[in-house]
Amino acid sequence: MQGLLLEAPWSDRPIRRIIVAFPIPDPSIKFPPMAAGKRKKKVETVFLVCEETGDYNYTIRRKTGGEKLKLQKYSPRLRKHTTHAEKKK
C-alpha cells in the first residue's frame, strides 16, 4: 500500500499518511433498520402490606406476572414478624 508523503513545517522528516477510499453504497440496496438498543424490562412497584395492621411497610420492584407474594416481614407497629401480602398501587 502506497502512502502520501506530506511536508511537516515543524519537523525535518516527511510524514507518511495512508488515505483509504471507501466505496459509495448503492442506493438500490435496502438494509434492515438498526436496533434501537436494549429494551427496558417490564418492572412494576408493589407494596407489601401487613395483614394484621394494614400498614404499607415495604415496597419492592419485581417483574410483572407470577403469583402474589406472602412473606414474613417485620411490622414496626406490632414490633414482631407478621405475614405481609403483595398489593399493587
C-alpha positions as CSV (number, residue, x, y, z in Angstrom):
1,M,0.0,0.0,0.0
2,Q,1.4,3.3,-1.0
3,G,1.0,6.3,1.2
4,L,1.1,10.0,0.7
5,L,4.2,12.0,1.8
6,L,3.4,15.3,3.4
7,E,5.8,18.1,4.5
8,A,5.6,19.0,8.1
9,P,6.8,22.5,8.9
10,W,7.8,21.6,12.5
11,S,9.8,18.6,11.6
12,D,12.7,17.8,9.2
13,R,11.2,14.4,8.3
14,P,8.3,13.9,5.9
15,I,5.1,12.4,7.3
16,R,3.5,9.4,5.6
17,R,-0.3,9.3,5.6
18,I,-2.3,6.4,4.1
19,I,-5.5,7.5,2.5
20,V,-8.2,4.9,2.2
21,A,-11.1,5.4,-0.1
22,F,-14.4,3.6,0.8
23,P,-16.8,2.6,-1.9
24,I,-20.0,4.6,-2.2
25,P,-23.0,2.4,-1.2
26,D,-25.5,1.6,-3.9
27,P,-28.9,3.4,-3.1
28,S,-30.9,0.5,-4.6
29,I,-29.8,-1.9,-1.8
30,K,-32.2,-1.7,1.2
31,F,-30.7,-2.5,4.6
32,P,-32.8,-3.6,7.6
33,P,-33.3,-0.8,10.3
34,M,-30.8,-0.7,13.1
35,A,-31.8,-1.9,16.5
36,A,-32.7,1.0,18.9
37,G,-30.8,-0.5,21.8
38,K,-31.8,-2.8,24.6
39,R,-35.4,-2.9,25.6
40,K,-36.4,-2.0,29.1
41,K,-37.6,-4.8,31.3
42,K,-41.2,-4.7,32.5
43,V,-40.9,-4.0,36.2
44,E,-43.6,-2.8,38.5
45,T,-43.5,-1.4,42.0
46,V,-45.7,-3.3,44.5
47,F,-46.2,-2.9,48.2
48,L,-46.0,-5.5,51.0
49,V,-49.0,-4.8,53.3
50,C,-49.2,-6.2,56.9
51,E,-52.2,-8.5,57.1
52,E,-52.8,-7.6,60.8
53,T,-52.5,-3.8,60.8
54,G,-52.9,-3.0,57.1
55,D,-49.8,-0.8,57.1
56,Y,-47.8,-0.4,53.9
57,N,-44.4,-1.3,55.4
58,Y,-42.3,-2.3,52.3
59,T,-42.1,-1.6,48.6
60,I,-40.4,-3.8,46.1
61,R,-39.8,-3.8,42.4
62,R,-40.5,-7.0,40.6
63,K,-41.2,-8.4,37.1
64,T,-44.8,-8.4,36.0
65,G,-46.8,-11.6,36.3
66,G,-46.3,-14.5,38.6
67,E,-48.2,-15.2,41.8
68,K,-48.7,-12.8,44.7
69,L,-46.1,-12.8,47.4
70,K,-46.8,-13.6,51.0
71,L,-43.7,-13.1,53.3
72,Q,-42.9,-13.0,56.9
73,K,-41.6,-9.5,57.5
74,Y,-41.1,-7.2,60.5
75,S,-44.0,-4.9,61.4
76,P,-42.7,-1.9,63.3
77,R,-46.2,-1.1,64.8
78,L,-46.6,-4.5,66.4
79,R,-42.8,-5.0,66.9
80,K,-42.9,-8.6,65.7
81,H,-42.8,-10.5,62.4
82,T,-46.2,-10.9,60.7
83,T,-47.4,-12.0,57.3
84,H,-47.2,-9.4,54.6
85,A,-49.1,-9.8,51.3
86,E,-48.4,-8.1,48.0
87,K,-50.7,-5.3,46.9
88,K,-50.4,-3.1,43.8
89,K,-51.0,0.6,43.9
